[in-house]
Amino acid sequence: MSQASQSDDSAKIIELMRKDHTVMVSTVLESGSIQSRPMTVQKVEGDGTLWFFARDNGPFAEQLSAHPQVNVAFAGSGHWVSLAGSARLEHSRTRIDELWDSATDAFFPDGKQTPGLTLIAVSPDSAEYWDQPGGGAGALLNFVKAKVTGATYDGGNRGSTEL
């Protein structure tokens, strides 16, 4: 892959990730099986680093401490991103203050003083995206077109890159 197309794919992935706030984060359990849970993305950095709030004394934090490898799945209207990376707990009060917003109160009623409040930073290794121009309507149109003409379904644009 050329440097330009890798850069284009990286920019597209960041753009698509910034459209979604609720994602599925998959972790590796002690048994080796995989578990996914919905999480709210607080911020997507320019390099693809993702930030989440969590508690440092729950099963999620324990799983990340034992196996920091995660997958984060984004699904919007006509676009999808799968990001593989490594997670770490970060207890920076400055960063907590920076990323806190009023919606976060719903998950942490004691606010920034919630016992065990921590941030989870996911540093990306690689990501892949699928983007259907026209969203769901565009996907339906392409599906019908493929069925009527006998052509192969055009799933839109896709790309992958190391981040």
C-alpha positions as CSV (number, residue, x, y, z in Angstrom):
1,M,0.0,0.0,0.0
2,S,1.4,3.4,-0.9
3,Q,2.1,6.0,1.8
4,A,-0.6,8.3,0.3
5,S,-3.4,5.6,0.3
6,Q,-2.4,4.5,3.8
7,S,-2.7,8.2,4.9
8,D,-6.1,8.5,3.1
9,D,-7.4,5.4,4.8
10,S,-6.2,6.6,8.2
11,A,-7.9,10.0,7.7
12,K,-11.1,8.2,6.5
13,I,-11.1,5.9,9.6
14,I,-10.6,8.8,12.0
15,E,-13.5,10.6,10.2
16,L,-15.8,7.7,10.5
17,M,-14.9,6.9,14.2
18,R,-15.7,10.5,15.1
19,K,-19.3,10.0,13.9
20,D,-20.2,7.4,16.4
21,H,-20.3,7.7,20.2
22,T,-21.5,4.3,21.3
23,V,-19.3,1.4,20.3
24,M,-18.7,-2.3,21.2
25,V,-15.4,-3.0,22.9
26,S,-14.3,-6.6,22.9
27,T,-11.9,-8.0,25.5
28,V,-10.2,-11.3,26.0
29,L,-11.4,-13.2,29.1
30,E,-9.2,-15.4,31.3
31,S,-10.6,-18.5,29.5
32,G,-9.5,-17.1,26.2
33,S,-13.0,-16.4,25.0
34,I,-14.1,-12.9,23.8
35,Q,-16.6,-10.6,25.5
36,S,-18.1,-7.4,24.0
37,R,-19.7,-4.5,25.9
38,P,-21.2,-1.2,24.8
39,M,-19.1,1.8,25.7
40,T,-19.2,5.5,25.1
41,V,-16.3,7.1,23.3
42,Q,-15.3,10.3,25.0
43,K,-12.7,11.4,22.4
44,V,-11.0,10.2,19.2
45,E,-7.5,11.7,18.9
46,G,-5.9,12.5,15.6
47,D,-3.8,9.4,15.7
48,G,-6.8,7.2,16.4
49,T,-6.4,6.9,20.2
50,L,-9.8,6.4,21.8
51,W,-10.8,7.5,25.3
52,F,-13.4,5.9,27.6
53,F,-14.5,6.4,31.2
54,A,-14.7,3.2,33.4
55,R,-14.2,2.0,36.9
56,D,-10.8,0.6,37.8
57,N,-12.3,-2.0,40.2
58,G,-14.6,-3.9,37.8
59,P,-14.4,-6.9,35.5
60,F,-13.6,-4.7,32.4
61,A,-10.5,-3.2,34.1
62,E,-9.4,-6.6,35.3
63,Q,-9.7,-8.1,31.8
64,L,-7.7,-5.2,30.3
65,S,-5.0,-5.6,32.9
66,A,-4.6,-9.3,32.1
67,H,-5.1,-9.0,28.3
68,P,-4.7,-5.4,27.0
69,Q,-5.6,-6.4,23.4
70,V,-9.0,-5.1,22.4
71,N,-11.2,-4.7,19.3
72,V,-13.5,-1.7,19.1
73,A,-16.4,-1.9,16.6
74,F,-18.1,1.2,15.3
75,A,-21.4,0.9,13.3
76,G,-23.2,3.9,11.9
77,S,-25.7,4.5,9.2
78,G,-23.9,3.0,6.2
79,H,-20.4,2.8,7.7
80,W,-18.5,0.4,9.9
81,V,-15.0,0.5,11.5
82,S,-13.1,-2.3,13.2
83,L,-10.1,-1.1,15.3
84,A,-7.6,-3.4,16.9
85,G,-5.4,-2.0,19.6
86,S,-4.1,-2.1,23.1
87,A,-5.8,-0.6,26.1
88,R,-4.4,0.9,29.3
89,L,-5.9,2.4,32.4
90,E,-5.0,6.1,33.0
91,H,-5.8,7.9,36.3
92,S,-4.8,11.4,35.3
93,R,-7.1,13.9,37.1
94,T,-6.2,16.5,34.4
95,R,-7.3,14.2,31.6
96,I,-10.5,13.3,33.5
97,D,-11.3,17.0,33.9
98,E,-10.6,17.5,30.2
99,L,-12.8,14.7,28.9
100,W,-15.7,14.9,31.4
101,D,-19.0,16.1,30.0
102,S,-22.5,16.4,31.4
103,A,-23.7,13.1,29.7
104,T,-21.0,11.2,31.7
105,D,-23.0,12.0,34.9
106,A,-25.6,9.4,33.8
107,F,-22.9,6.6,34.2
108,F,-21.1,8.1,37.2
109,P,-23.6,9.8,39.5
110,D,-20.9,10.8,42.0
111,G,-19.3,12.8,39.2
112,K,-15.5,13.1,38.9
113,Q,-15.3,12.0,42.5
114,T,-16.7,8.5,41.8
115,P,-14.5,6.0,43.6
116,G,-12.4,4.1,41.2
117,L,-13.1,6.4,38.3
118,T,-10.5,5.9,35.6
119,L,-9.9,6.5,31.9
120,I,-9.2,3.8,29.4
121,A,-7.0,4.8,26.5
122,V,-7.0,2.5,23.4
123,S,-3.9,2.9,21.3
124,P,-4.7,1.6,17.8
125,D,-2.6,-0.9,16.0
126,S,-4.7,-1.3,12.8
127,A,-8.2,-0.6,11.6
128,E,-10.5,-1.5,8.7
129,Y,-13.5,0.4,7.4
130,W,-16.4,0.0,5.1
131,D,-18.4,3.0,3.9
132,Q,-21.5,2.8,1.9
133,P,-22.2,6.1,0.1
134,G,-25.8,7.1,0.6
135,G,-26.0,5.2,3.9
136,G,-28.7,2.5,4.4
137,A,-30.7,3.8,1.3
138,G,-27.5,3.5,-0.8
139,A,-26.9,0.0,0.4
140,L,-30.5,-1.0,-0.3
141,L,-30.3,0.5,-3.8
142,N,-27.1,-1.4,-4.6
143,F,-28.6,-4.6,-3.2
144,V,-31.7,-4.3,-5.4
145,K,-29.5,-3.4,-8.4
146,A,-27.4,-6.5,-7.9
147,K,-30.5,-8.7,-7.6
148,V,-32.2,-7.2,-10.7
149,T,-29.1,-7.2,-13.0
150,G,-27.5,-10.4,-11.6
151,A,-24.3,-8.3,-10.9
152,T,-22.3,-8.6,-7.7
153,Y,-23.4,-6.4,-4.8
154,D,-21.3,-3.2,-4.5
155,G,-20.6,-2.8,-0.8
156,G,-19.2,0.7,-1.2
157,N,-15.7,1.8,-0.2
158,R,-13.4,-0.1,2.1
159,G,-9.8,0.3,3.3
160,S,-7.5,-0.8,6.0
161,T,-4.3,0.6,7.6
162,E,-1.9,0.3,10.4
163,L,-2.3,3.3,12.7
